[in-house]
Amino acid sequence: MRVKVACVGGGPAGLYLSILLKLRDPSHDITVHERDPEGSTYGWGVTYWGGLLDRLREHDPESARAVEESSVRWRDGVAHVGDRSTRHRGDEGFGIGRHRLLEILAARARSLGVDLRYGRGVTGDAPPAADLVVAADGAGSALRTRHAAHFGTEIAHGRNHYVWLGTTKVFDAFTFAFAETDHGWVWAYGYGFGPGGSTCVVECAPETWRGLGLDRADEAEALVLLEKLLAGVLDGHPLTARSAGRAAAPWQTFRTVTNRTWSRDNLVLLGDAAHTTHYSIGAGTTLALEDAMALAAALHERGTVPDALAHYERERRAALLPVQSAARYSAQWYENLPRYIHLPPRTMFALLGQRHSPLLPYVPPRLYHRLDQGVSRLEVLRTLKRRLGPRLARAAQRTVDRRMTD
């Protein structure tokens, strides 16, 4: 099925979709519209895991090889809680600079004949003329917003405040750092993305954010304060709030975007325009690229665009369910940090790794840790835990709800 495709948004999802469509059928007429100038992307680095790299190799070995060569990798996770710390060995993870990732994908797309148009915004009022218009323009998608009632868009804001920062400190492991203040805890997630630096996401509860004056501080004041709080892991390296010439990153609350449907006539949502998952599970880029894989395959294998879009949505919704659940519980773990932060470091870090569990919020943390240690030794009990965990969580929640209404 030869199609003319207009992809709005030059992020990883839009660029990778254009690559996969051209690889399947070079006759496809594909244009990517990106409102920002080329090379002016926001952010520092993104994370992914080995499973994604395997899928990239299956779909396009050339771009996969370039991504792998430009990535750094780690196996350890490190947690610092005040002056205490612990290190665990885990699955292999990867980090790559967002600018470098987009550079690789843009070069590959151009080599295949994709028309990349930078500095050309597309509004919801005037979408491009094409057989298929792909809204890959992020969580604040203008194309989706124009038809929000049709898509059934819902946006839920998280409780905590966070900010994306960069640092010249190159972390050798995925690093968690928790610092106590007079107004509550501040914590950071740090991971390397290249020889020159790391991403450092800083988060705190709203009362801590206001108590420290971060709601009123200018950029320089905020960075000085955060550098002081995180001095134990930064080793004298500075934090920066600007990347690739972009303005300073603002403090935000996370927006969880969901949609009742992902398509309208010949318009389809891709990546963050369709769904977002909390940054604490590090899955945003992976999910966007997997969306692109699924949409490209559906367009290639199905006889019509409407049939392809319906198949794409069914497949990706099913795949997203466990990830969205994990992201929701992960965000809640951090929003309830006082419940876990004073545990012994190894116990706390173990529960940090279990934060995706729907059972953990309803079981005393120490008891959960002991049960999990025992369960991990017996495969039969591990299976039982997976099956009963969601049921017990729902039953516990119903009990809590009844008590609140009595």
C-alpha positions as CSV (number, residue, x, y, z in Angstrom):
1,M,0.0,0.0,0.0
2,R,1.8,3.1,-1.3
3,V,0.9,6.2,0.8
4,K,1.8,9.8,1.2
5,V,2.6,10.5,4.8
6,A,3.0,13.8,6.6
7,C,4.6,13.3,10.0
8,V,4.3,16.3,12.3
9,G,7.1,16.2,14.9
10,G,10.8,15.4,14.3
11,G,11.4,13.5,17.5
12,P,12.5,9.8,17.7
13,A,9.0,8.5,16.9
14,G,8.4,10.5,13.8
15,L,11.9,10.0,12.4
16,Y,12.0,6.3,13.0
17,L,8.5,5.8,11.5
18,S,9.7,7.6,8.3
19,I,12.8,5.3,8.2
20,L,10.7,2.1,8.6
21,L,8.2,3.1,6.0
22,K,10.8,3.9,3.4
23,L,12.7,0.6,4.1
24,R,9.4,-1.3,3.5
25,D,8.5,0.7,0.3
26,P,10.9,3.3,-1.1
27,S,8.0,4.7,-3.2
28,H,6.2,6.1,-0.1
29,D,6.1,9.9,-0.2
30,I,7.1,10.9,3.4
31,T,7.6,14.4,4.8
32,V,8.6,15.1,8.4
33,H,7.6,18.6,9.7
34,E,9.5,19.8,12.8
35,R,8.8,23.3,14.2
36,D,12.2,23.8,15.8
37,P,15.5,24.4,13.9
38,E,17.6,21.3,13.3
39,G,19.9,20.5,16.2
40,S,18.0,22.6,18.7
41,T,16.4,19.7,20.7
42,Y,15.7,19.9,24.4
43,G,17.1,17.6,27.0
44,W,20.4,15.8,27.6
45,G,20.2,12.1,27.4
46,V,17.6,9.3,27.2
47,T,17.7,5.8,28.5
48,Y,16.8,2.4,27.0
49,W,17.4,-1.3,27.7
50,G,18.8,-4.2,25.8
51,G,15.5,-5.4,24.6
52,L,15.0,-2.2,22.5
53,L,18.4,-2.5,21.0
54,D,17.5,-6.1,19.8
55,R,14.3,-4.8,18.2
56,L,16.2,-1.9,16.5
57,R,18.6,-4.4,15.0
58,E,15.7,-6.5,13.6
59,H,14.1,-3.4,11.9
60,D,17.1,-1.5,10.7
61,P,20.6,-2.8,11.5
62,E,22.3,0.3,10.2
63,S,20.6,2.8,12.5
64,A,20.8,0.3,15.4
65,R,24.5,0.0,14.9
66,A,25.0,3.8,15.0
67,V,22.8,4.1,18.1
68,E,24.7,1.4,20.0
69,E,28.1,2.9,19.0
70,S,27.0,6.3,20.4
71,S,25.6,4.9,23.7
72,V,27.1,4.4,27.1
73,R,26.1,1.4,29.2
74,W,25.9,0.4,32.8
75,R,24.8,-2.6,34.9
76,D,24.9,-1.2,38.4
77,G,22.3,0.8,40.2
78,V,23.5,3.0,43.1
79,A,21.4,4.6,45.8
80,H,22.7,7.4,48.1
81,V,20.5,8.3,51.1
82,G,22.2,11.0,53.0
83,D,25.7,9.6,53.9
84,R,24.6,6.0,53.3
85,S,24.9,4.2,50.0
86,T,24.4,0.8,48.4
87,R,25.1,-0.7,45.0
88,H,23.2,-3.4,43.2
89,R,24.0,-5.3,40.0
90,G,21.0,-5.3,37.6
91,D,20.1,-5.5,33.9
92,E,22.2,-3.8,31.3
93,G,21.0,-0.3,30.6
94,F,22.0,2.3,28.0
95,G,22.1,6.1,27.7
96,I,22.5,8.2,24.6
97,G,22.4,11.9,24.1
98,R,19.0,13.0,22.7
99,H,20.7,15.3,20.3
100,R,22.9,12.4,19.0
101,L,20.0,10.1,18.7
102,L,18.0,12.6,16.6
103,E,21.1,13.2,14.5
104,I,21.5,9.5,13.7
105,L,17.8,9.1,12.9
106,A,17.7,12.2,10.7
107,A,20.7,11.2,8.7
108,R,19.3,7.8,8.1
109,A,15.9,9.2,7.1
110,R,17.5,11.6,4.6
111,S,19.6,8.8,3.1
112,L,16.4,6.9,2.4
113,G,14.7,9.9,0.7
114,V,12.6,11.3,3.5
115,D,11.9,15.0,3.1
116,L,12.8,16.7,6.5
117,R,11.5,20.2,7.0
118,Y,12.8,22.0,10.0
119,G,11.6,25.3,11.4
120,R,8.1,24.7,10.0
121,G,5.4,24.4,12.6
122,V,2.1,22.8,11.8
123,T,-1.0,23.9,13.6
124,G,-4.2,21.9,14.3
125,D,-6.1,24.2,12.1
126,A,-4.0,23.5,8.9
127,P,-2.7,19.9,8.8
128,P,-0.7,18.9,5.8
129,A,-2.5,17.3,2.8
130,A,-1.6,13.6,2.8
131,D,-3.1,10.1,2.8
132,L,-2.0,9.8,6.5
133,V,-1.1,12.6,8.9
134,V,0.9,11.4,12.0
135,A,0.7,13.5,15.1
136,A,4.1,12.8,16.7
137,D,4.3,16.3,18.2
138,G,4.6,15.4,21.8
139,A,2.5,15.4,25.0
140,G,1.1,18.9,24.1
141,S,0.3,17.9,20.5
142,A,-1.4,20.7,18.6
143,L,-3.0,18.3,16.2
144,R,-4.5,16.2,19.0
145,T,-5.6,19.3,21.0
146,R,-7.6,20.6,18.0
147,H,-9.8,17.5,18.2
148,A,-9.4,16.7,21.9
149,A,-13.2,15.9,22.2
150,H,-13.0,13.3,19.5
151,F,-9.8,11.7,20.9
152,G,-11.2,11.8,24.4
153,T,-8.0,13.3,25.7
154,E,-7.5,13.3,29.5
155,I,-4.5,14.8,31.2
156,A,-3.8,14.0,34.9
157,H,-1.1,16.0,36.8
158,G,1.2,14.3,39.3
159,R,1.7,15.7,42.8
160,N,5.5,16.2,42.8
161,H,7.6,18.9,41.1
162,Y,10.5,17.9,38.9
163,V,13.1,19.5,36.6
164,W,15.4,18.1,33.9
165,L,19.0,19.2,34.3
166,G,22.4,18.2,33.0
167,T,25.8,17.9,34.6
168,T,29.4,17.3,33.5
169,K,29.6,14.6,36.1
170,V,29.6,11.2,34.2
171,F,27.8,8.6,36.4
172,D,29.2,5.1,36.1
173,A,25.9,3.6,37.2
174,F,22.2,4.5,37.2
175,T,22.3,6.8,40.3
176,F,19.6,7.7,42.8
177,A,20.5,10.4,45.3
178,F,18.2,11.4,48.2
179,A,19.0,14.5,50.3
180,E,17.1,15.5,53.4
181,T,16.3,19.2,54.1
182,D,14.4,21.1,56.7
183,H,11.4,21.0,54.4
184,G,11.5,17.4,53.3
185,W,13.4,15.3,50.9
186,V,14.9,16.2,47.5
187,W,16.1,13.4,45.2
188,A,17.7,13.0,41.8
189,Y,18.0,10.3,39.1
190,G,21.3,10.5,37.3
191,Y,22.6,8.6,34.3
192,G,25.3,9.1,31.8
193,F,24.7,9.6,28.1
194,G,28.2,10.2,26.7
195,P,31.8,11.0,27.7
196,G,30.8,14.6,28.4
197,G,28.0,14.4,30.8
198,S,24.8,13.0,32.4
199,T,21.2,13.7,32.8
200,C,20.1,14.7,36.3
201,V,16.3,14.8,37.0
202,V,15.5,16.4,40.3
203,E,12.2,15.9,42.1
204,C,10.6,16.8,45.4
205,A,7.2,17.1,47.0
206,P,5.3,20.4,46.5
207,E,5.7,21.4,50.2
208,T,9.5,20.9,49.9
209,W,9.6,22.8,46.6
210,R,7.8,25.8,48.2
211,G,9.6,25.5,51.6
212,L,13.0,25.7,49.9
213,G,11.9,28.7,47.8
214,L,12.3,26.9,44.5
215,D,8.9,28.3,43.5
216,R,10.5,31.8,43.7
217,A,14.1,31.2,42.9
218,D,15.6,32.3,39.6
219,E,17.7,29.8,37.6
220,A,21.1,30.6,39.1
221,E,19.7,30.5,42.7
222,A,18.0,27.2,42.1
223,L,21.1,25.6,40.6
224,V,23.3,26.7,43.5
225,L,20.9,25.3,46.0
226,L,20.5,21.9,44.2
227,E,24.3,21.6,43.7
228,K,24.7,22.0,47.4
229,L,22.1,19.4,48.2
230,L,23.5,16.9,45.7
231,A,27.2,17.7,46.4
232,G,27.8,14.1,47.6
233,V,27.2,12.6,44.1
234,L,28.2,15.6,41.9
235,D,31.8,15.6,43.1
236,G,32.2,19.3,42.4
237,H,30.6,19.2,39.0
238,P,28.0,21.9,38.2
239,L,24.4,21.5,37.2
240,T,23.1,23.2,34.1
241,A,19.5,24.1,33.2
242,R,20.1,24.7,29.5
243,S,20.9,22.4,26.6
244,A,21.6,23.0,22.9
245,G,20.9,26.7,23.2
246,R,17.5,26.1,24.5
247,A,15.9,28.1,27.4
248,A,16.2,26.9,30.9
249,A,14.0,23.9,31.7
250,P,11.0,24.8,33.9
251,W,9.9,23.0,37.0
252,Q,6.9,20.9,36.1
253,T,4.4,18.3,37.4
254,F,4.2,15.2,35.3
255,R,1.3,15.1,32.8
256,T,-0.1,11.6,32.2
257,V,-1.8,11.8,28.9
258,T,-4.4,9.2,27.8
259,N,-6.8,9.1,24.9
260,R,-10.0,7.2,24.3
261,T,-9.1,6.7,20.7
262,W,-5.9,7.3,18.7
263,S,-7.2,8.1,15.3
264,R,-9.6,10.4,13.5
265,D,-10.1,9.9,9.8
266,N,-6.5,10.0,8.4
267,L,-5.0,11.5,11.5
268,V,-3.2,9.1,14.0
269,L,-1.4,9.7,17.3
270,L,2.1,8.4,17.9
271,G,4.3,8.4,21.0
272,D,3.7,11.0,23.7
273,A,0.8,12.5,21.7
274,A,-1.1,9.2,22.3
275,H,0.2,8.3,25.8
276,T,2.8,9.3,28.4
277,T,4.4,7.2,31.1
278,H,6.1,8.6,34.2
279,Y,9.8,9.4,33.6
280,S,10.8,7.3,36.7
281,I,10.6,4.1,34.7
282,G,12.7,5.4,31.8
283,A,10.4,4.1,29.0
284,G,9.3,7.1,27.0
285,T,11.7,6.9,24.1
286,T,11.4,3.1,24.0
287,L,7.6,3.3,23.8
288,A,7.7,5.9,21.1
289,L,10.0,3.8,18.9
290,E,7.9,0.7,19.5
291,D,4.8,2.7,18.4
292,A,6.7,3.6,15.2
293,M,7.5,-0.1,14.6
294,A,3.9,-1.2,15.1
295,L,2.4,1.5,12.9
296,A,4.9,0.9,10.1
297,A,4.1,-2.8,10.2
298,A,0.4,-2.3,10.2
299,L,0.5,0.1,7.2
300,H,2.6,-2.5,5.3
301,E,0.5,-5.5,6.2
302,R,-3.0,-4.2,6.1
303,G,-5.0,-3.4,3.0
304,T,-6.3,0.1,3.9
305,V,-5.3,3.0,6.1
306,P,-8.3,2.7,8.4
307,D,-7.7,-1.0,8.9
308,A,-4.0,-0.4,9.6
309,L,-4.8,2.3,12.2
310,A,-7.3,0.1,14.0
311,H,-4.8,-2.7,14.1
312,Y,-2.0,-0.4,15.3
313,E,-4.1,0.9,18.1
314,R,-5.3,-2.5,19.4
315,E,-1.7,-3.9,19.4
316,R,-0.1,-0.9,21.2
317,R,-2.9,-0.5,23.7
318,A,-2.4,-4.1,24.8
319,A,1.3,-3.7,25.0
320,L,1.1,-0.5,27.0
321,L,-1.1,-1.9,29.8
322,P,1.6,-3.4,32.0
323,V,4.0,-0.5,31.3
324,Q,1.3,2.1,32.3
325,S,0.6,0.2,35.4
326,A,4.3,0.1,36.3
327,A,4.6,3.8,35.7
328,R,1.6,4.7,37.8
329,Y,2.9,2.7,40.8
330,S,6.4,4.0,40.3
331,A,5.2,7.6,40.5
332,Q,3.1,6.8,43.6
333,W,6.2,5.3,45.3
334,Y,8.0,8.6,45.0
335,E,5.0,10.5,46.1
336,N,4.9,8.4,49.3
337,L,8.7,8.5,49.8
338,P,8.5,9.0,53.6
339,R,7.1,5.5,53.9
340,Y,10.4,4.0,52.6
341,I,13.2,6.5,53.0
342,H,14.2,5.6,56.6
343,L,14.5,1.9,56.0
344,P,18.0,0.4,55.9
345,P,19.7,1.3,52.6
346,R,19.6,-2.2,51.1
347,T,16.0,-2.7,52.1
348,M,15.0,0.7,50.7
349,F,16.9,0.1,47.5
350,A,15.3,-3.3,47.1
351,L,11.8,-1.8,47.5
352,L,12.8,1.0,45.1
353,G,13.3,-1.8,42.6
354,Q,9.9,-3.2,43.5
355,R,8.1,0.1,43.2
356,H,6.1,-1.1,40.2
357,S,4.3,-3.7,42.4
358,P,0.5,-3.1,42.9
359,L,0.8,-4.9,46.2
360,L,3.6,-2.9,47.8
361,P,1.4,0.2,48.8
362,Y,-0.8,-2.1,50.9
363,V,1.8,-4.2,52.8
364,P,4.1,-2.8,55.5
365,P,7.4,-2.2,53.7
366,R,9.6,-4.4,56.0
367,L,7.1,-7.3,55.7
368,Y,6.9,-6.9,51.9
369,H,10.7,-7.1,51.7
370,R,10.8,-10.3,53.8
371,L,8.1,-11.8,51.7
372,D,9.8,-10.8,48.5
373,Q,13.1,-12.3,49.6
374,G,11.3,-15.6,50.4
375,V,9.2,-15.6,47.3
376,S,12.3,-14.9,45.1
377,R,13.7,-18.3,46.1
378,L,10.7,-20.3,45.1
379,E,9.3,-20.3,41.5
380,V,5.9,-21.6,42.6
381,L,5.5,-18.7,45.1
382,R,6.7,-16.2,42.5
383,T,3.9,-17.4,40.2
384,L,1.4,-17.1,43.0
385,K,2.6,-13.6,43.8
386,R,2.0,-12.4,40.3
387,R,-1.5,-13.9,40.2
388,L,-2.7,-12.9,43.6
389,G,-0.9,-9.5,43.9
390,P,-3.4,-7.5,41.8
391,R,-6.4,-9.2,43.5
392,L,-5.1,-8.6,47.0
393,A,-4.4,-5.0,46.0
394,R,-7.9,-4.4,44.8
395,A,-9.4,-6.1,47.9
396,A,-7.2,-3.9,50.1
397,Q,-8.3,-0.8,48.3
398,R,-11.9,-1.7,48.7
399,T,-11.4,-2.2,52.4
400,V,-9.7,1.3,52.6
401,D,-12.6,2.8,50.6
402,R,-15.2,1.3,52.9
403,R,-13.5,2.6,56.0
404,M,-13.3,6.1,54.5
405,T,-17.0,6.1,53.8
406,D,-18.1,4.7,57.2
